[in-house]
Every structure is written in structure tokens, then in C-alpha cells.
Amino acid sequence: MTSPEHLVELRARLAAIAEQLGADELAALELVATGLARGRQQYGELRVDADPRDFRREAADEIRDSLVYLGAELVRLHRRSR
């Protein structure tokens, strides 16, 4: 379990990194953080050491699904432009 002191340190490091980012970079970081918050709300806190999932397989599955969705959207856009 992460100590309160470690959480304070992690938050400070994240804030220091955020200070160096531009608007679009911050917007991208916000999207990632929002996804983590939604996941936490739906599934509980992410605890990497206790999570039995195969993260490499999960990531590969998600990338594959994303490619399908992007491809479908490209087909849709192509058909509309004719």
C-alpha cells in the first residue's frame, strides 16, 4: 500500500511535470487522467501489484479494437466524401 507521504510526493512530481506542458499537452494529460478516474469509479483503485490481468494482452486487445474503430470511421468519411 502506498503511504500518504508517497502520494504527496507523486502528486508534487506530477504537478512539476504539468508546469512544463503546453495547453494541448495538458489537454492530453487531462484525458488520460479522466480515463483513470472513470476506471477507478467503475472498477476501484488500480493496484498494479494485486491486479491479475495480463496488461500486455489487454493493451494489445485495446489497440486492435481502436484500429477497428478508426478504420470504420475512415471508411465512413471516405464514403461521405464521394
Disulfide bonds with the S-S distance in Angstrom:
none
